[in-house]
Amino acid sequence: MELVNYTLLWVWEALDKVLKEKKEICSCEQCRYDMACLAVNNLKPNYVVNRQGGVYARTKMLSQQMPTDVLTEVVKAVDKVSKNPYHFRED
Ligand SMILES: [Zn+2]
C-alpha cells in the first residue's frame, strides 16, 4: 500500500502538456522538478490510499477531471522558473 497524492500526479501531467507546447522553455530535470515543486506547494494535496501499486493510481487518476487550478499553478510555475532557472544560477 502507499499514499498517492493525486495533486502531484496532476501537476506532472499538466507540466508535460505545458512544456510540450512551449518548446523554447528549458525542460531539463532540474527545471521540471523546480516547476513541479513550486506548483504543488501552491495547491491543496489530494491523497488517496493506493492498494494496488502505481499503475492503478495513474489509471484511476486519468479518469478523474484535473482541477483547473492545477493547470493555472503549473503555468505560473513554468513562467517563474523559466525566467530565472536555478541551474543557471548554480553554475
Ligand atoms: Zn533547465
PDB file of the backbone (N, CA, C, O) and the ligand in Angstrom, with CONECT records:
HET     ZN  A 101       1
ATOM      1  N   MET A   1       0.848  -1.207   0.000  1.00  0.00           N
ATOM      2  CA  MET A   1       0.000   0.000   0.000  1.00  0.00           C
ATOM      3  C   MET A   1       0.867   1.233   0.000  1.00  0.00           C
ATOM      4  O   MET A   1       2.006   1.223   0.466  1.00  0.00           O
ATOM      5  N   GLU A   2       0.312   2.275  -0.523  1.00  0.00           N
ATOM      6  CA  GLU A   2       1.043   3.539  -0.495  1.00  0.00           C
ATOM      7  C   GLU A   2       0.043   4.686  -0.512  1.00  0.00           C
ATOM      8  O   GLU A   2      -1.111   4.532  -0.912  1.00  0.00           O
ATOM      9  N   LEU A   3       0.527   5.847  -0.062  1.00  0.00           N
ATOM     10  CA  LEU A   3      -0.281   7.050  -0.179  1.00  0.00           C
ATOM     11  C   LEU A   3       0.114   7.759  -1.461  1.00  0.00           C
ATOM     12  O   LEU A   3       1.293   8.015  -1.704  1.00  0.00           O
ATOM     13  N   VAL A   4      -0.873   8.074  -2.275  1.00  0.00           N
ATOM     14  CA  VAL A   4      -0.609   8.757  -3.539  1.00  0.00           C
ATOM     15  C   VAL A   4      -1.259  10.132  -3.503  1.00  0.00           C
ATOM     16  O   VAL A   4      -2.441  10.272  -3.186  1.00  0.00           O
ATOM     17  N   ASN A   5      -0.475  11.130  -3.828  1.00  0.00           N
ATOM     18  CA  ASN A   5      -1.007  12.489  -3.898  1.00  0.00           C
ATOM     19  C   ASN A   5      -1.429  12.783  -5.341  1.00  0.00           C
ATOM     20  O   ASN A   5      -0.597  13.039  -6.211  1.00  0.00           O
ATOM     21  N   TYR A   6      -2.750  12.738  -5.570  1.00  0.00           N
ATOM     22  CA  TYR A   6      -3.258  12.998  -6.925  1.00  0.00           C
ATOM     23  C   TYR A   6      -2.828  14.353  -7.434  1.00  0.00           C
ATOM     24  O   TYR A   6      -2.555  14.528  -8.621  1.00  0.00           O
ATOM     25  N   THR A   7      -2.770  15.316  -6.522  1.00  0.00           N
ATOM     26  CA  THR A   7      -2.386  16.664  -6.949  1.00  0.00           C
ATOM     27  C   THR A   7      -1.016  16.638  -7.624  1.00  0.00           C
ATOM     28  O   THR A   7      -0.805  17.291  -8.646  1.00  0.00           O
ATOM     29  N   LEU A   8      -0.086  15.875  -7.041  1.00  0.00           N
ATOM     30  CA  LEU A   8       1.257  15.793  -7.624  1.00  0.00           C
ATOM     31  C   LEU A   8       1.207  15.105  -8.992  1.00  0.00           C
ATOM     32  O   LEU A   8       1.891  15.528  -9.923  1.00  0.00           O
ATOM     33  N   LEU A   9       0.400  14.049  -9.116  1.00  0.00           N
ATOM     34  CA  LEU A   9       0.281  13.375 -10.411  1.00  0.00           C
ATOM     35  C   LEU A   9      -0.298  14.321 -11.457  1.00  0.00           C
ATOM     36  O   LEU A   9       0.149  14.349 -12.604  1.00  0.00           O
ATOM     37  N   TRP A  10      -1.308  15.104 -11.037  1.00  0.00           N
ATOM     38  CA  TRP A  10      -1.897  16.072 -11.962  1.00  0.00           C
ATOM     39  C   TRP A  10      -0.879  17.128 -12.363  1.00  0.00           C
ATOM     40  O   TRP A  10      -0.840  17.569 -13.512  1.00  0.00           O
ATOM     41  N   VAL A  11      -0.055  17.528 -11.397  1.00  0.00           N
ATOM     42  CA  VAL A  11       0.961  18.555 -11.680  1.00  0.00           C
ATOM     43  C   VAL A  11       1.934  18.049 -12.759  1.00  0.00           C
ATOM     44  O   VAL A  11       2.251  18.773 -13.703  1.00  0.00           O
ATOM     45  N   TRP A  12       2.403  16.802 -12.609  1.00  0.00           N
ATOM     46  CA  TRP A  12       3.319  16.247 -13.627  1.00  0.00           C
ATOM     47  C   TRP A  12       2.638  16.170 -14.989  1.00  0.00           C
ATOM     48  O   TRP A  12       3.236  16.480 -16.019  1.00  0.00           O
ATOM     49  N   GLU A  13       1.371  15.749 -14.972  1.00  0.00           N
ATOM     50  CA  GLU A  13       0.561  15.636 -16.188  1.00  0.00           C
ATOM     51  C   GLU A  13       0.442  17.000 -16.889  1.00  0.00           C
ATOM     52  O   GLU A  13       0.673  17.122 -18.092  1.00  0.00           O
ATOM     53  N   ALA A  14       0.079  18.008 -16.106  1.00  0.00           N
ATOM     54  CA  ALA A  14      -0.098  19.353 -16.652  1.00  0.00           C
ATOM     55  C   ALA A  14       1.240  19.910 -17.134  1.00  0.00           C
ATOM     56  O   ALA A  14       1.310  20.589 -18.158  1.00  0.00           O
ATOM     57  N   LEU A  15       2.298  19.613 -16.379  1.00  0.00           N
ATOM     58  CA  LEU A  15       3.626  20.113 -16.733  1.00  0.00           C
ATOM     59  C   LEU A  15       4.068  19.556 -18.094  1.00  0.00           C
ATOM     60  O   LEU A  15       4.620  20.283 -18.919  1.00  0.00           O
ATOM     61  N   ASP A  16       3.822  18.275 -18.315  1.00  0.00           N
ATOM     62  CA  ASP A  16       4.139  17.656 -19.612  1.00  0.00           C
ATOM     63  C   ASP A  16       3.441  18.384 -20.750  1.00  0.00           C
ATOM     64  O   ASP A  16       4.046  18.688 -21.778  1.00  0.00           O
ATOM     65  N   LYS A  17       2.149  18.660 -20.547  1.00  0.00           N
ATOM     66  CA  LYS A  17       1.357  19.330 -21.575  1.00  0.00           C
ATOM     67  C   LYS A  17       1.894  20.724 -21.864  1.00  0.00           C
ATOM     68  O   LYS A  17       2.085  21.103 -23.020  1.00  0.00           O
ATOM     69  N   VAL A  18       2.136  21.483 -20.795  1.00  0.00           N
ATOM     70  CA  VAL A  18       2.579  22.872 -20.955  1.00  0.00           C
ATOM     71  C   VAL A  18       3.947  22.924 -21.642  1.00  0.00           C
ATOM     72  O   VAL A  18       4.165  23.743 -22.536  1.00  0.00           O
ATOM     73  N   LEU A  19       4.867  22.045 -21.222  1.00  0.00           N
ATOM     74  CA  LEU A  19       6.221  22.078 -21.786  1.00  0.00           C
ATOM     75  C   LEU A  19       6.236  21.593 -23.240  1.00  0.00           C
ATOM     76  O   LEU A  19       7.100  21.997 -24.019  1.00  0.00           O
ATOM     77  N   LYS A  20       5.291  20.737 -23.604  1.00  0.00           N
ATOM     78  CA  LYS A  20       5.200  20.274 -24.992  1.00  0.00           C
ATOM     79  C   LYS A  20       4.806  21.426 -25.909  1.00  0.00           C
ATOM     80  O   LYS A  20       5.229  21.495 -27.063  1.00  0.00           O
ATOM     81  N   GLU A  21       3.986  22.330 -25.372  1.00  0.00           N
ATOM     82  CA  GLU A  21       3.524  23.465 -26.172  1.00  0.00           C
ATOM     83  C   GLU A  21       4.538  24.601 -26.200  1.00  0.00           C
ATOM     84  O   GLU A  21       4.524  25.431 -27.109  1.00  0.00           O
ATOM     85  N   LYS A  22       5.413  24.636 -25.207  1.00  0.00           N
ATOM     86  CA  LYS A  22       6.388  25.732 -25.118  1.00  0.00           C
ATOM     87  C   LYS A  22       7.792  25.174 -25.258  1.00  0.00           C
ATOM     88  O   LYS A  22       8.515  25.010 -24.275  1.00  0.00           O
ATOM     89  N   LYS A  23       8.160  24.887 -26.486  1.00  0.00           N
ATOM     90  CA  LYS A  23       9.433  24.226 -26.755  1.00  0.00           C
ATOM     91  C   LYS A  23      10.633  25.120 -26.426  1.00  0.00           C
ATOM     92  O   LYS A  23      11.740  24.622 -26.220  1.00  0.00           O
ATOM     93  N   GLU A  24      10.417  26.415 -26.377  1.00  0.00           N
ATOM     94  CA  GLU A  24      11.532  27.330 -26.122  1.00  0.00           C
ATOM     95  C   GLU A  24      11.951  27.300 -24.647  1.00  0.00           C
ATOM     96  O   GLU A  24      13.030  27.771 -24.290  1.00  0.00           O
ATOM     97  N   ILE A  25      11.080  26.737 -23.795  1.00  0.00           N
ATOM     98  CA  ILE A  25      11.374  26.699 -22.366  1.00  0.00           C
ATOM     99  C   ILE A  25      12.196  25.460 -22.019  1.00  0.00           C
ATOM    100  O   ILE A  25      11.910  24.360 -22.492  1.00  0.00           O
ATOM    101  N   CYS A  26      13.224  25.653 -21.183  1.00  0.00           N
ATOM    102  CA  CYS A  26      14.093  24.543 -20.777  1.00  0.00           C
ATOM    103  C   CYS A  26      13.264  23.500 -20.012  1.00  0.00           C
ATOM    104  O   CYS A  26      12.536  23.834 -19.076  1.00  0.00           O
ATOM    105  N   SER A  27      13.388  22.243 -20.426  1.00  0.00           N
ATOM    106  CA  SER A  27      12.649  21.185 -19.736  1.00  0.00           C
ATOM    107  C   SER A  27      13.620  20.134 -19.196  1.00  0.00           C
ATOM    108  O   SER A  27      13.304  18.944 -19.176  1.00  0.00           O
ATOM    109  N   CYS A  28      14.791  20.573 -18.762  1.00  0.00           N
ATOM    110  CA  CYS A  28      15.733  19.636 -18.152  1.00  0.00           C
ATOM    111  C   CYS A  28      15.169  19.172 -16.806  1.00  0.00           C
ATOM    112  O   CYS A  28      14.198  19.741 -16.309  1.00  0.00           O
ATOM    113  N   GLU A  29      15.775  18.145 -16.223  1.00  0.00           N
ATOM    114  CA  GLU A  29      15.242  17.565 -14.996  1.00  0.00           C
ATOM    115  C   GLU A  29      15.170  18.609 -13.878  1.00  0.00           C
ATOM    116  O   GLU A  29      14.176  18.689 -13.157  1.00  0.00           O
ATOM    117  N   GLN A  30      16.220  19.394 -13.744  1.00  0.00           N
ATOM    118  CA  GLN A  30      16.274  20.421 -12.698  1.00  0.00           C
ATOM    119  C   GLN A  30      15.105  21.396 -12.821  1.00  0.00           C
ATOM    120  O   GLN A  30      14.428  21.679 -11.834  1.00  0.00           O
ATOM    121  N   CYS A  31      14.869  21.904 -14.018  1.00  0.00           N
ATOM    122  CA  CYS A  31      13.786  22.868 -14.218  1.00  0.00           C
ATOM    123  C   CYS A  31      12.430  22.228 -13.976  1.00  0.00           C
ATOM    124  O   CYS A  31      11.563  22.820 -13.333  1.00  0.00           O
ATOM    125  N   ARG A  32      12.242  20.997 -14.498  1.00  0.00           N
ATOM    126  CA  ARG A  32      10.944  20.342 -14.333  1.00  0.00           C
ATOM    127  C   ARG A  32      10.619  20.106 -12.860  1.00  0.00           C
ATOM    128  O   ARG A  32       9.481  20.288 -12.430  1.00  0.00           O
ATOM    129  N   TYR A  33      11.642  19.695 -12.084  1.00  0.00           N
ATOM    130  CA  TYR A  33      11.398  19.462 -10.657  1.00  0.00           C
ATOM    131  C   TYR A  33      11.138  20.771  -9.917  1.00  0.00           C
ATOM    132  O   TYR A  33      10.295  20.826  -9.022  1.00  0.00           O
ATOM    133  N   ASP A  34      11.859  21.819 -10.289  1.00  0.00           N
ATOM    134  CA  ASP A  34      11.611  23.121  -9.664  1.00  0.00           C
ATOM    135  C   ASP A  34      10.194  23.610  -9.951  1.00  0.00           C
ATOM    136  O   ASP A  34       9.525  24.150  -9.070  1.00  0.00           O
ATOM    137  N   MET A  35       9.740  23.415 -11.196  1.00  0.00           N
ATOM    138  CA  MET A  35       8.392  23.836 -11.591  1.00  0.00           C
ATOM    139  C   MET A  35       7.332  23.033 -10.836  1.00  0.00           C
ATOM    140  O   MET A  35       6.374  23.596 -10.307  1.00  0.00           O
ATOM    141  N   ALA A  36       7.515  21.715 -10.793  1.00  0.00           N
ATOM    142  CA  ALA A  36       6.543  20.857 -10.105  1.00  0.00           C
ATOM    143  C   ALA A  36       6.490  21.201  -8.621  1.00  0.00           C
ATOM    144  O   ALA A  36       5.413  21.231  -8.024  1.00  0.00           O
ATOM    145  N   CYS A  37       7.644  21.457  -8.031  1.00  0.00           N
ATOM    146  CA  CYS A  37       7.740  21.775  -6.607  1.00  0.00           C
ATOM    147  C   CYS A  37       6.980  23.068  -6.287  1.00  0.00           C
ATOM    148  O   CYS A  37       6.186  23.122  -5.348  1.00  0.00           O
ATOM    149  N   LEU A  38       7.238  24.086  -7.074  1.00  0.00           N
ATOM    150  CA  LEU A  38       6.555  25.367  -6.884  1.00  0.00           C
ATOM    151  C   LEU A  38       5.042  25.195  -7.000  1.00  0.00           C
ATOM    152  O   LEU A  38       4.287  25.677  -6.155  1.00  0.00           O
ATOM    153  N   ALA A  39       4.612  24.512  -8.043  1.00  0.00           N
ATOM    154  CA  ALA A  39       3.180  24.360  -8.299  1.00  0.00           C
ATOM    155  C   ALA A  39       2.494  23.578  -7.180  1.00  0.00           C
ATOM    156  O   ALA A  39       1.443  23.983  -6.682  1.00  0.00           O
ATOM    157  N   VAL A  40       3.097  22.454  -6.792  1.00  0.00           N
ATOM    158  CA  VAL A  40       2.433  21.577  -5.823  1.00  0.00           C
ATOM    159  C   VAL A  40       2.374  22.236  -4.440  1.00  0.00           C
ATOM    160  O   VAL A  40       1.471  21.939  -3.658  1.00  0.00           O
ATOM    161  N   ASN A  41       3.313  23.115  -4.133  1.00  0.00           N
ATOM    162  CA  ASN A  41       3.289  23.840  -2.858  1.00  0.00           C
ATOM    163  C   ASN A  41       2.174  24.875  -2.799  1.00  0.00           C
ATOM    164  O   ASN A  41       1.782  25.307  -1.715  1.00  0.00           O
ATOM    165  N   ASN A  42       1.666  25.273  -3.955  1.00  0.00           N
ATOM    166  CA  ASN A  42       0.586  26.259  -4.000  1.00  0.00           C
ATOM    167  C   ASN A  42      -0.787  25.617  -4.137  1.00  0.00           C
ATOM    168  O   ASN A  42      -1.798  26.311  -4.239  1.00  0.00           O
ATOM    169  N   LEU A  43      -0.817  24.287  -4.138  1.00  0.00           N
ATOM    170  CA  LEU A  43      -2.087  23.585  -4.321  1.00  0.00           C
ATOM    171  C   LEU A  43      -2.416  22.739  -3.097  1.00  0.00           C
ATOM    172  O   LEU A  43      -1.538  22.392  -2.308  1.00  0.00           O
ATOM    173  N   LYS A  44      -3.706  22.414  -2.956  1.00  0.00           N
ATOM    174  CA  LYS A  44      -4.111  21.538  -1.868  1.00  0.00           C
ATOM    175  C   LYS A  44      -3.761  20.093  -2.210  1.00  0.00           C
ATOM    176  O   LYS A  44      -4.045  19.645  -3.321  1.00  0.00           O
ATOM    177  N   PRO A  45      -3.146  19.348  -1.275  1.00  0.00           N
ATOM    178  CA  PRO A  45      -2.879  17.932  -1.566  1.00  0.00           C
ATOM    179  C   PRO A  45      -4.180  17.142  -1.649  1.00  0.00           C
ATOM    180  O   PRO A  45      -5.190  17.541  -1.068  1.00  0.00           O
ATOM    181  N   ASN A  46      -4.158  16.041  -2.358  1.00  0.00           N
ATOM    182  CA  ASN A  46      -5.347  15.222  -2.552  1.00  0.00           C
ATOM    183  C   ASN A  46      -4.924  13.756  -2.471  1.00  0.00           C
ATOM    184  O   ASN A  46      -4.820  13.062  -3.483  1.00  0.00           O
ATOM    185  N   TYR A  47      -4.682  13.302  -1.222  1.00  0.00           N
ATOM    186  CA  TYR A  47      -4.140  11.957  -1.020  1.00  0.00           C
ATOM    187  C   TYR A  47      -5.208  10.878  -1.074  1.00  0.00           C
ATOM    188  O   TYR A  47      -6.320  11.053  -0.574  1.00  0.00           O
ATOM    189  N   VAL A  48      -4.849   9.758  -1.692  1.00  0.00           N
ATOM    190  CA  VAL A  48      -5.693   8.573  -1.657  1.00  0.00           C
ATOM    191  C   VAL A  48      -4.822   7.388  -1.263  1.00  0.00           C
ATOM    192  O   VAL A  48      -3.608   7.393  -1.469  1.00  0.00           O
ATOM    193  N   VAL A  49      -5.469   6.366  -0.688  1.00  0.00           N
ATOM    194  CA  VAL A  49      -4.753   5.133  -0.374  1.00  0.00           C
ATOM    195  C   VAL A  49      -4.761   4.260  -1.618  1.00  0.00           C
ATOM    196  O   VAL A  49      -5.818   3.918  -2.148  1.00  0.00           O
ATOM    197  N   ASN A  50      -3.571   3.907  -2.076  1.00  0.00           N
ATOM    198  CA  ASN A  50      -3.451   3.066  -3.261  1.00  0.00           C
ATOM    199  C   ASN A  50      -3.053   1.661  -2.825  1.00  0.00           C
ATOM    200  O   ASN A  50      -1.961   1.445  -2.299  1.00  0.00           O
ATOM    201  N   ARG A  51      -3.957   0.707  -3.051  1.00  0.00           N
ATOM    202  CA  ARG A  51      -3.711  -0.656  -2.590  1.00  0.00           C
ATOM    203  C   ARG A  51      -3.003  -1.515  -3.625  1.00  0.00           C
ATOM    204  O   ARG A  51      -2.471  -2.576  -3.297  1.00  0.00           O
ATOM    205  N   GLN A  52      -2.994  -1.062  -4.872  1.00  0.00           N
ATOM    206  CA  GLN A  52      -2.529  -1.954  -5.943  1.00  0.00           C
ATOM    207  C   GLN A  52      -1.354  -1.434  -6.756  1.00  0.00           C
ATOM    208  O   GLN A  52      -1.115  -1.897  -7.872  1.00  0.00           O
ATOM    209  N   GLY A  53      -0.622  -0.477  -6.207  1.00  0.00           N
ATOM    210  CA  GLY A  53       0.567  -0.028  -6.918  1.00  0.00           C
ATOM    211  C   GLY A  53       0.329   1.153  -7.834  1.00  0.00           C
ATOM    212  O   GLY A  53      -0.810   1.539  -8.099  1.00  0.00           O
ATOM    213  N   GLY A  54       1.423   1.717  -8.310  1.00  0.00           N
ATOM    214  CA  GLY A  54       1.407   2.992  -9.027  1.00  0.00           C
ATOM    215  C   GLY A  54       0.585   3.013 -10.296  1.00  0.00           C
ATOM    216  O   GLY A  54      -0.057   4.019 -10.597  1.00  0.00           O
ATOM    217  N   VAL A  55       0.591   1.926 -11.049  1.00  0.00           N
ATOM    218  CA  VAL A  55      -0.097   1.930 -12.341  1.00  0.00           C
ATOM    219  C   VAL A  55      -1.595   2.124 -12.141  1.00  0.00           C
ATOM    220  O   VAL A  55      -2.246   2.855 -12.887  1.00  0.00           O
ATOM    221  N   TYR A  56      -2.130   1.458 -11.122  1.00  0.00           N
ATOM    222  CA  TYR A  56      -3.559   1.566 -10.832  1.00  0.00           C
ATOM    223  C   TYR A  56      -3.929   3.008 -10.504  1.00  0.00           C
ATOM    224  O   TYR A  56      -4.931   3.531 -10.993  1.00  0.00           O
ATOM    225  N   ALA A  57      -3.111   3.638  -9.675  1.00  0.00           N
ATOM    226  CA  ALA A  57      -3.388   5.020  -9.280  1.00  0.00           C
ATOM    227  C   ALA A  57      -3.407   5.930 -10.500  1.00  0.00           C
ATOM    228  O   ALA A  57      -4.264   6.805 -10.616  1.00  0.00           O
ATOM    229  N   ARG A  58      -2.456   5.720 -11.410  1.00  0.00           N
ATOM    230  CA  ARG A  58      -2.386   6.552 -12.604  1.00  0.00           C
ATOM    231  C   ARG A  58      -3.607   6.370 -13.493  1.00  0.00           C
ATOM    232  O   ARG A  58      -4.162   7.340 -14.010  1.00  0.00           O
ATOM    233  N   THR A  59      -4.020   5.113 -13.668  1.00  0.00           N
ATOM    234  CA  THR A  59      -5.184   4.832 -14.498  1.00  0.00           C
ATOM    235  C   THR A  59      -6.430   5.484 -13.908  1.00  0.00           C
ATOM    236  O   THR A  59      -7.236   6.076 -14.625  1.00  0.00           O
ATOM    237  N   LYS A  60      -6.571   5.366 -12.598  1.00  0.00           N
ATOM    238  CA  LYS A  60      -7.731   5.938 -11.921  1.00  0.00           C
ATOM    239  C   LYS A  60      -7.693   7.468 -12.010  1.00  0.00           C
ATOM    240  O   LYS A  60      -8.716   8.123 -12.210  1.00  0.00           O
ATOM    241  N   MET A  61      -6.494   8.009 -11.856  1.00  0.00           N
ATOM    242  CA  MET A  61      -6.316   9.457 -11.913  1.00  0.00           C
ATOM    243  C   MET A  61      -6.768  10.013 -13.249  1.00  0.00           C
ATOM    244  O   MET A  61      -7.383  11.078 -13.314  1.00  0.00           O
ATOM    245  N   LEU A  62      -6.457   9.279 -14.323  1.00  0.00           N
ATOM    246  CA  LEU A  62      -6.787   9.750 -15.667  1.00  0.00           C
ATOM    247  C   LEU A  62      -8.293   9.817 -15.892  1.00  0.00           C
ATOM    248  O   LEU A  62      -8.769  10.568 -16.744  1.00  0.00           O
ATOM    249  N   SER A  63      -9.041   9.022 -15.119  1.00  0.00           N
ATOM    250  CA  SER A  63     -10.497   9.044 -15.270  1.00  0.00           C
ATOM    251  C   SER A  63     -11.117  10.180 -14.453  1.00  0.00           C
ATOM    252  O   SER A  63     -12.316  10.441 -14.553  1.00  0.00           O
ATOM    253  N   GLN A  64     -10.291  10.853 -13.645  1.00  0.00           N
ATOM    254  CA  GLN A  64     -10.790  11.971 -12.854  1.00  0.00           C
ATOM    255  C   GLN A  64     -10.470  13.279 -13.572  1.00  0.00           C
ATOM    256  O   GLN A  64      -9.451  13.402 -14.251  1.00  0.00           O
ATOM    257  N   GLN A  65     -11.347  14.232 -13.409  1.00  0.00           N
ATOM    258  CA  GLN A  65     -11.144  15.534 -14.029  1.00  0.00           C
ATOM    259  C   GLN A  65     -10.044  16.301 -13.304  1.00  0.00           C
ATOM    260  O   GLN A  65     -10.091  16.475 -12.086  1.00  0.00           O
ATOM    261  N   MET A  66      -9.061  16.753 -14.065  1.00  0.00           N
ATOM    262  CA  MET A  66      -8.000  17.561 -13.459  1.00  0.00           C
ATOM    263  C   MET A  66      -8.562  18.932 -13.082  1.00  0.00           C
ATOM    264  O   MET A  66      -9.117  19.633 -13.927  1.00  0.00           O
ATOM    265  N   PRO A  67      -8.415  19.314 -11.799  1.00  0.00           N
ATOM    266  CA  PRO A  67      -8.956  20.621 -11.404  1.00  0.00           C
ATOM    267  C   PRO A  67      -8.252  21.735 -12.178  1.00  0.00           C
ATOM    268  O   PRO A  67      -7.050  21.659 -12.435  1.00  0.00           O
ATOM    269  N   THR A  68      -9.008  22.764 -12.544  1.00  0.00           N
ATOM    270  CA  THR A  68      -8.420  23.824 -13.376  1.00  0.00           C
ATOM    271  C   THR A  68      -7.320  24.587 -12.646  1.00  0.00           C
ATOM    272  O   THR A  68      -6.412  25.122 -13.282  1.00  0.00           O
ATOM    273  N   ASP A  69      -7.392  24.643 -11.307  1.00  0.00           N
ATOM    274  CA  ASP A  69      -6.351  25.399 -10.600  1.00  0.00           C
ATOM    275  C   ASP A  69      -4.988  24.705 -10.694  1.00  0.00           C
ATOM    276  O   ASP A  69      -3.957  25.354 -10.516  1.00  0.00           O
ATOM    277  N   VAL A  70      -4.969  23.395 -10.972  1.00  0.00           N
ATOM    278  CA  VAL A  70      -3.691  22.698 -11.161  1.00  0.00           C
ATOM    279  C   VAL A  70      -2.972  23.283 -12.375  1.00  0.00           C
ATOM    280  O   VAL A  70      -1.788  23.612 -12.304  1.00  0.00           O
ATOM    281  N   LEU A  71      -3.687  23.408 -13.476  1.00  0.00           N
ATOM    282  CA  LEU A  71      -3.098  23.944 -14.697  1.00  0.00           C
ATOM    283  C   LEU A  71      -2.662  25.403 -14.495  1.00  0.00           C
ATOM    284  O   LEU A  71      -1.599  25.818 -14.957  1.00  0.00           O
ATOM    285  N   THR A  72      -3.506  26.166 -13.794  1.00  0.00           N
ATOM    286  CA  THR A  72      -3.173  27.568 -13.524  1.00  0.00           C
ATOM    287  C   THR A  72      -1.860  27.682 -12.764  1.00  0.00           C
ATOM    288  O   THR A  72      -1.000  28.489 -13.118  1.00  0.00           O
ATOM    289  N   GLU A  73      -1.706  26.870 -11.714  1.00  0.00           N
ATOM    290  CA  GLU A  73      -0.488  26.938 -10.898  1.00  0.00           C
ATOM    291  C   GLU A  73       0.735  26.444 -11.679  1.00  0.00           C
ATOM    292  O   GLU A  73       1.833  26.979 -11.523  1.00  0.00           O
ATOM    293  N   VAL A  74       0.540  25.428 -12.513  1.00  0.00           N
ATOM    294  CA  VAL A  74       1.661  24.901 -13.307  1.00  0.00           C
ATOM    295  C   VAL A  74       2.135  25.965 -14.310  1.00  0.00           C
ATOM    296  O   VAL A  74       3.336  26.167 -14.489  1.00  0.00           O
ATOM    297  N   VAL A  75       1.191  26.630 -14.951  1.00  0.00           N
ATOM    298  CA  VAL A  75       1.562  27.681 -15.906  1.00  0.00           C
ATOM    299  C   VAL A  75       2.340  28.787 -15.196  1.00  0.00           C
ATOM    300  O   VAL A  75       3.325  29.299 -15.729  1.00  0.00           O
ATOM    301  N   LYS A  76       1.897  29.150 -14.000  1.00  0.00           N
ATOM    302  CA  LYS A  76       2.601  30.188 -13.224  1.00  0.00           C
ATOM    303  C   LYS A  76       4.013  29.727 -12.863  1.00  0.00           C
ATOM    304  O   LYS A  76       4.969  30.495 -12.968  1.00  0.00           O
ATOM    305  N   ALA A  77       4.138  28.465 -12.436  1.00  0.00           N
ATOM    306  CA  ALA A  77       5.439  27.928 -12.022  1.00  0.00           C
ATOM    307  C   ALA A  77       6.403  27.835 -13.207  1.00  0.00           C
ATOM    308  O   ALA A  77       7.589  28.136 -13.072  1.00  0.00           O
ATOM    309  N   VAL A  78       5.891  27.420 -14.362  1.00  0.00           N
ATOM    310  CA  VAL A  78       6.721  27.335 -15.577  1.00  0.00           C
ATOM    311  C   VAL A  78       7.248  28.725 -15.924  1.00  0.00           C
ATOM    312  O   VAL A  78       8.422  28.898 -16.251  1.00  0.00           O
ATOM    313  N   ASP A  79       6.363  29.699 -15.847  1.00  0.00           N
ATOM    314  CA  ASP A  79       6.723  31.072 -16.155  1.00  0.00           C
ATOM    315  C   ASP A  79       7.829  31.567 -15.224  1.00  0.00           C
ATOM    316  O   ASP A  79       8.817  32.154 -15.666  1.00  0.00           O
ATOM    317  N   LYS A  80       7.644  31.318 -13.930  1.00  0.00           N
ATOM    318  CA  LYS A  80       8.593  31.807 -12.930  1.00  0.00           C
ATOM    319  C   LYS A  80       9.972  31.148 -13.075  1.00  0.00           C
ATOM    320  O   LYS A  80      10.995  31.833 -13.083  1.00  0.00           O
ATOM    321  N   VAL A  81       9.990  29.831 -13.188  1.00  0.00           N
ATOM    322  CA  VAL A  81      11.266  29.105 -13.268  1.00  0.00           C
ATOM    323  C   VAL A  81      11.984  29.404 -14.590  1.00  0.00           C
ATOM    324  O   VAL A  81      13.206  29.550 -14.619  1.00  0.00           O
ATOM    325  N   SER A  82      11.218  29.494 -15.679  1.00  0.00           N
ATOM    326  CA  SER A  82      11.861  29.706 -16.977  1.00  0.00           C
ATOM    327  C   SER A  82      12.483  31.094 -17.073  1.00  0.00           C
ATOM    328  O   SER A  82      13.417  31.310 -17.845  1.00  0.00           O
ATOM    329  N   LYS A  83      11.963  32.036 -16.283  1.00  0.00           N
ATOM    330  CA  LYS A  83      12.543  33.383 -16.284  1.00  0.00           C
ATOM    331  C   LYS A  83      13.806  33.450 -15.441  1.00  0.00           C
ATOM    332  O   LYS A  83      14.642  34.336 -15.618  1.00  0.00           O
ATOM    333  N   ASN A  84      13.932  32.501 -14.520  1.00  0.00           N
ATOM    334  CA  ASN A  84      15.089  32.510 -13.623  1.00  0.00           C
ATOM    335  C   ASN A  84      15.463  31.073 -13.259  1.00  0.00           C
ATOM    336  O   ASN A  84      15.287  30.651 -12.116  1.00  0.00           O
ATOM    337  N   PRO A  85      15.982  30.322 -14.241  1.00  0.00           N
ATOM    338  CA  PRO A  85      16.257  28.892 -13.991  1.00  0.00           C
ATOM    339  C   PRO A  85      17.357  28.721 -12.954  1.00  0.00           C
ATOM    340  O   PRO A  85      18.400  29.373 -13.010  1.00  0.00           O
ATOM    341  N   TYR A  86      17.097  27.830 -12.009  1.00  0.00           N
ATOM    342  CA  TYR A  86      18.069  27.620 -10.925  1.00  0.00           C
ATOM    343  C   TYR A  86      19.383  27.066 -11.446  1.00  0.00           C
ATOM    344  O   TYR A  86      20.447  27.371 -10.908  1.00  0.00           O
ATOM    345  N   HIS A  87      19.314  26.254 -12.490  1.00  0.00           N
ATOM    346  CA  HIS A  87      20.554  25.597 -12.941  1.00  0.00           C
ATOM    347  C   HIS A  87      21.548  26.595 -13.518  1.00  0.00           C
ATOM    348  O   HIS A  87      22.750  26.330 -13.545  1.00  0.00           O
ATOM    349  N   PHE A  88      21.046  27.761 -13.987  1.00  0.00           N
ATOM    350  CA  PHE A  88      21.970  28.785 -14.475  1.00  0.00           C
ATOM    351  C   PHE A  88      22.647  29.490 -13.293  1.00  0.00           C
ATOM    352  O   PHE A  88      23.826  29.840 -13.345  1.00  0.00           O
ATOM    353  N   ARG A  89      21.854  29.687 -12.219  1.00  0.00           N
ATOM    354  CA  ARG A  89      22.411  30.424 -11.078  1.00  0.00           C
ATOM    355  C   ARG A  89      23.477  29.618 -10.346  1.00  0.00           C
ATOM    356  O   ARG A  89      24.415  30.179  -9.780  1.00  0.00           O
ATOM    357  N   GLU A  90      23.321  28.298 -10.365  1.00  0.00           N
ATOM    358  CA  GLU A  90      24.238  27.457  -9.577  1.00  0.00           C
ATOM    359  C   GLU A  90      25.589  27.260 -10.278  1.00  0.00           C
ATOM    360  O   GLU A  90      26.571  26.883  -9.638  1.00  0.00           O
ATOM    361  N   ASP A  91      25.636  27.511 -11.571  1.00  0.00           N
ATOM    362  CA  ASP A  91      26.877  27.263 -12.315  1.00  0.00           C
ATOM    363  C   ASP A  91      28.014  28.217 -11.953  1.00  0.00           C
ATOM    364  O   ASP A  91      29.108  28.112 -12.508  1.00  0.00           O
TER     365      ASP A  91
HETATM  366 ZN    ZN A 101      16.737  23.644 -17.226  1.00  0.00          ZN2+
END
